[in-house]
Amino acid sequence: MSEPTTRPVLHTIVCSTRPGRIGSTVGTWANEQAGAHGGFDAQLIELADFALPVFDEPEHPRFGRYQHEHTRRWSASVAGADAFVFVMPEYNYAPTPAWLNAMTYLVREWHYKPAAFVSYGAVSGGMRSVQMAKQILTTFKMVPMLEGVVLPWVAQKVEAGRLNVPADTDAAAGAMLDELLRWAQVLPALRR
Ligand SMILES: Cc1cc2nc3c(=O)[nH]c(=O)nc-3n(C[C@H](O)[C@H](O)[C@H](O)COP(=O)(O)O)c2cc1C
């Protein structure tokens, strides 16, 4: 098989929309990791920028007949990506409601795309939210990665507005991105 000529587009999506969120700091770090990896066209996406209301499309999203401009914007963004890193905190042992809402808006735009997680929180590092999110991803025909980054006690890792993590966390990000790239290179065949 010939090598792909363009790099897959990777969206690192900050899944907290909370004003003052740590998620933006974590997302900046994760997107920098993706840029340094070199295998992707790495783009940082703030879910908050789409200001999605609680799901308000009249028709099932699988038809793609969107009535609202906010849905069309979100659809165009997701359709333009080949892979995702969800920057995911844990809210009540679960993914953020903003993330589930954003997932719900679309169907085909998610299909046959790989996703990994950089999770964070208190003692769990967001692992419980990720386990729940992975189950949901399969409904969208997405492929969740085993490899991921887990950041417990995340607030203690923020210094001067930057995420400060040990080298083994960078290594975990590298392993996650390597695996994501492998899937991102083969799954386009299923989207044709
Ligand atoms: C509504 C809510 C629920 C939370 N539930 C959990 C939880 O179940 N587990 C956990 O480790 N942290 C929990 N936290 C603490 C978050 O990990 C912490 O506030 C983190 O900064 C949230 O990410 P954000 O700043 O990007 O919104 C919760 C925070 C909020 C606001």
The ligand as an SDF file (V2000), in Angstrom:
LIG
                    3D

 31 33  0  0  0  0  0  0  0  0999 V2000
  -19.8760   19.2650   38.2450 C   0  0  0  0  0  0  0  0  0  0  0  0
  -18.5300   18.7110   38.6500 C   0  0  0  0  0  0  0  0  0  0  0  0
  -18.4200   17.3860   38.9680 C   0  0  0  0  0  0  0  0  0  0  0  0
  -17.1600   16.8510   39.2910 C   0  0  0  0  0  0  0  0  0  0  0  0
  -17.0440   15.5140   39.5280 N   0  0  0  0  0  0  0  0  0  0  0  0
  -15.8100   14.9700   39.6490 C   0  0  0  0  0  0  0  0  0  0  0  0
  -15.6380   13.5630   39.6910 C   0  0  0  0  0  0  0  0  0  0  0  0
  -16.5740   12.7800   39.6290 O   0  0  0  0  0  0  0  0  0  0  0  0
  -14.3720   13.0730   39.7750 N   0  0  0  0  0  0  0  0  0  0  0  0
  -13.2650   13.8950   39.8040 C   0  0  0  0  0  0  0  0  0  0  0  0
  -12.1390   13.4050   39.8510 O   0  0  0  0  0  0  0  0  0  0  0  0
  -13.4040   15.2480   39.8010 N   0  0  0  0  0  0  0  0  0  0  0  0
  -14.6400   15.7910   39.7180 C   0  0  0  0  0  0  0  0  0  0  0  0
  -14.7990   17.1410   39.6590 N   0  0  0  0  0  0  0  0  0  0  0  0
  -13.6070   17.9880   39.8210 C   0  0  0  0  0  0  0  0  0  0  0  0
  -12.9710   18.2140   38.4660 C   0  0  0  0  0  0  0  0  0  0  0  0
  -12.0660   17.1690   38.2000 O   0  0  0  0  0  0  0  0  0  0  0  0
  -12.2120   19.5470   38.4360 C   0  0  0  0  0  0  0  0  0  0  0  0
  -13.1020   20.5940   38.8210 O   0  0  0  0  0  0  0  0  0  0  0  0
  -11.6600   19.8380   37.0560 C   0  0  0  0  0  0  0  0  0  0  0  0
  -10.9350   21.0530   37.1210 O   0  0  0  0  0  0  0  0  0  0  0  0
  -12.8000   19.9410   36.0570 C   0  0  0  0  0  0  0  0  0  0  0  0
  -12.2970   20.2080   34.7710 O   0  0  0  0  0  0  0  0  0  0  0  0
  -12.4650   21.6640   34.0970 P   0  0  0  0  0  0  0  0  0  0  0  0
  -11.7560   22.6300   35.0400 O   0  0  0  0  0  0  0  0  0  0  0  0
  -11.7510   21.5630   32.7950 O   0  0  0  0  0  0  0  0  0  0  0  0
  -13.9240   21.9430   33.9900 O   0  0  0  0  0  0  0  0  0  0  0  0
  -16.0220   17.6930   39.3510 C   0  0  0  0  0  0  0  0  0  0  0  0
  -16.1690   19.0470   39.0250 C   0  0  0  0  0  0  0  0  0  0  0  0
  -17.3920   19.5440   38.6790 C   0  0  0  0  0  0  0  0  0  0  0  0
  -17.5040   21.0040   38.2860 C   0  0  0  0  0  0  0  0  0  0  0  0
  1  2  1  0
  2  3  1  0
  2 30  2  0
  3  4  2  0
  4  5  1  0
  4 28  1  0
  5  6  2  0
  6  7  1  0
  6 13  1  0
  7  8  2  0
  7  9  1  0
  9 10  1  0
 10 11  2  0
 10 12  1  0
 12 13  2  0
 13 14  1  0
 14 15  1  0
 14 28  1  0
 15 16  1  0
 16 17  1  0
 16 18  1  0
 18 19  1  0
 18 20  1  0
 20 21  1  0
 20 22  1  0
 22 23  1  0
 23 24  1  0
 24 25  2  0
 24 26  1  0
 24 27  1  0
 28 29  2  0
 29 30  1  0
 30 31  1  0
M  END
$$$$
